[in-house]
Every structure is written in structure tokens, then in C-alpha cells.
Amino acid sequence: MNSSSKASFSFFLVFMLLSTLCFQIAPAFDYYILATQWASTFCTPRSRCIPNIPRDFVIHGLWPSNNNGHHPQDCNLADKFDYQNVVSLEPRLSQKWPDLLGSHIFWSKQWEKHGTCSGLSQLDYFDKALNVFDDIEPLSGVMGIKNKNYVPGSFLFPGVLVNEWGNQYGYFPKITCYYYPRLQLLFELHYNVSKDVDPSNGKLQPQSIIFPRNRNTCRSRGTIYFPN
């Protein structure tokens, strides 16, 4: 190979590498997980949370996921989050997906780790998460369970909550806890949702966490605290 051919080949390799870095294609996936977190529990061990945190579930993230348990992450590190791409979603974004530590770093991490695997633009990804959250309404759903008094400031059995949600609404979520000294706090509710919209209503459809053992990751079989 002469020097001219070597130079051309080297240029080709560099071009292909740059193309791979800048235009990575999002992998296929089977469904989304909408992860929501109780803001008060998130801030319990942290002293740097924003003032006046919501007394509500807020979005943690919308995560492309697979049935085999291998979930795609960090699909295009060259596609950096830019707040200007999603500023049109305010004030919904700050109300329902607040960065509780008071910066745009949380949104950036969620986009780069999960959003880049969705095949969506930054605007469409965050808008989709907000719309799914509005459809599910975690706090209204928890407080609306019949014959129960699930309100902030009460104790509850996590497995019972999950089963009653499934029996009432037709799909089973996942519950997680935060372990505070001698006390478990309700932390997150996760919902599987369809990758594609239902043609009948134009919405992503909630789906059950398939295996019952995966629906409750709290360690104790006793009660947990639903913080104020």
C-alpha cells in the first residue's frame, strides 16, 4: 500500500469512528419504565435539596428496558443535554420532574443515560415522560385505592399496596424503600409502560411488572412509613 492509499485509508477509519460517535443509533427495546420517587424520601438524607420540595411523587426517569433484563444505557454520549431544547416544557418540567438538588445536572444525567437510548429528540423524550406521568398520576392513584387511607404520614404494607393498585387499576407497579435508621420509608413506584401508543387513545399503556417477586423490593414484611 503506497503512502497515498495509506492516507486515504486512515482518513476513512477516522471518518467512520466520528460517525459512530456522533450518530449512534438507539438500540431496540421492549418497553419503558416510568420511575417515580417520593420527593420527601429523596431529600431525607440530603440537606441540599431545593426549598419547598413537592409533597408528591415526581419523575425520576423514563427508561427504555428489555424483557431479558439487559437495559440499554449511554447510547450516544456525544448527544449532550441542552436545557434550551426542553425549555418549552416549563413549568411542567420543574413541577413534575424537578431537579431536587437545584440544577440541570439531574436532567442531563437522565437524558444521557436513558434518553439517548429512546430514539427520540430531547424535547420528545421529556414530553413523553411528562405525559405518561400525567396519565398514571401516582399520588392520586395511591390515595384513591378503595377502603384504604393511604396518605402521607401513615404506615402501610408495601406488598398490599402493590396488590391493591393492581386489583383496582388493572396493572401491578413496583415499590422500593429507603432504609432510614430503624425505619423503612416509601421511596419509589415504578410502572412498566408500552413502547408504542395505543391507537384507540394515542397513549402509552401501563403494563404489569410480570413477576410478583419483582414488585416489592422493600426488605421488611412489616409496615413502611409514607413520609409527609
N, C-alpha and C positions, 0 to 999 in steps of 0.2 A: 504494500500500500504506500503510494507516494505521499509527500507532505500535504499536497492539496486535498487528497482523499481523506487523510487523517484529520485535517482541519474541518472538513465538511461533516465527517462522522462525529467528531467531538461536538460541533455545533448542534447536530441532530440530537445527541444524548442530552445536552443541556436544555434544549427546547422541550423535549419530552418530559424531563424532570420538572421544569417550571410549569408545564401544562398540567401535570399530575397534581402539583401542589396547589395550583390556583383554581383548577376546575374539577376537583374531585366530585364524583357522582355519589349521591346519597345511596346507601345500600337499601335493599328491600327489607321490609319489616312487616310484622303481622298485626300489630295493634299499638295503641298509645296507653301509657299510664298517666293519668292526671293525679299528681301527688299534691295534696293539700296539707297544710300544717296549722295547728292552733297557735296563733301568734304569741299568746301569753306563755305557753310552754317553751317556745323557741327562745324567748327572752329571759326565762327564769334563771339560767346560769350566766347570762350575759348582762353586763352593766352598760354596754354601749349602744343599746337599741335606741331607735328614734323615740321621741316623746309621743305620748298619746297613741300607743300602738292599738290596732283594731282589736276589739273584743269579738273576734270572729275567726273562722278558718280563712286562710289566704292561700294563694297558689305557691307551691314550692317549684313545680315544673311540669312540663308535658314531655314525656319520654317515649320515643319510639322503642318498641320492645318486640321480642320474638317468643314464640311458643316454646322454643327449645331452651330458653333461659339465657341465651347469649345475646345481649342487647348492644346495639351499635352505639359507639361514643366517639367524640372528637373526629368527625368525618371530614372536616375541612378547616384546619387550623389557620388557613390564610384568610378565611372569611370572618373578620373581626366585627364584634358588635359595635354598632353606631347608634347612639340614642336618637339621633335625628331621623333614623329610619322608622322609629316607632312613636315619635312624639305626638303624632295624630291620635294615638290611643289614649292619651291623657284626657280626663283624670282617672279613667277606668283602670289604667295600668297601676298607678300609685295606690289606688284604693284596694284593688283585689289581688294584685301581685306586688305588694310593696317590698322594697329592699329595706328590711327591718334594721339593717346596720347603717343605713343612711347614705348610700352611694349607688352608682350604677354597676358596681362590680358583680353583684349577685345576678343581675340580668345578663351581664356579659358571660359569666360562667355557665349559666343555663343555656344560652344560645350556643356557645362554642362546644359544650359537651354534648348537648342533646339536640338543639335546634338545627345544627348543621347536618344532622342525620335525617331530618324530616323531608327534605326535598322542597321545602317552602322558603319563600323570602322571609326576611326578619319580620316585616310587617305582618305577613300572613300567619307566621308561626305564633307570634304573640297574640294576634287577634283570635286565632283558633283556640288557644288555651283559655282566653277570657270567655269566649262563647260557650265552651264546654263547661267551664266553672259556673256560668250563669244558668245553664240548663240543669245541672245537678244540685246546686245550692246546698252545700254540705250542712251548714248550721241549721237552715230551715228543715232539712231532711231529718237531722238528728232530733231536733226539738219537736218535729211533727210525728214521731213514732207513737202509735196509739197506746194508750193505757200506761204510758211511762212519763216520768218527769225528768227527762234528760236536759238539764240546764246547767250553765256554768256555775260552779260552786257545789256541785253534787258528786256523789260517788256512783260508779256504775261497774257492771261486769262487762269487760270488753267483748268476750265471745258472744254474750247475749245481745249486745248492741248490734254486732255484725249480723247475727242471725235474724234479728227483728227487722233490720234495714232490708235484708234480702227478702224476707217474707212479705214485707209491706210494699217494696218498690220493684221487686222482681229481679234484682241482681245483687250479688254479695260483694262488698268492698273489703279492703284490708285495713286493719287498725295497728298502729305502732305506739309504743310508750317511751317516755323519757324517764330514766331512773334517778330520782332525787333521793337524798338520804331518807331511808325507811318509808319511801312513798313512790308509787308509780303515777306519772302524770300522762293523761291522754295527749298524744303528740300529733300523729298524722293519720289521715284517712286517704287511702289510695283507691282509685277507680280505674278499672280497665275500660277503655272505650274503643270503638271500632275505628279502623284506619280510614274508612270511606264513609261518606254521608249516606243516610237512608233517603232514597228518592222520594219517599212519601212525605217527609218533613224537612229535608235538607239539613239534617243534623247528624252529628256523630252519635252512635248509640252506646249507652253503657252496657257492659258485659260483666258477668260474674268472674271473680277470682276462682279459677277452676277447682283447685284442690283445697278442701276445708282447712287442712293444716297450715296453709299459707295465708289464711285470712286473719289470723291473730298472732302477732309476734310478741305480745306482752308476756313477760315471764311468769307472773303470778296467776293462779286460777282464782284469786280473790278479786276484790274491787280495785279500781283505779280512780284517781281524782281528776275531775274535769275542772280545770282551774278557772277562776274569774278572770 
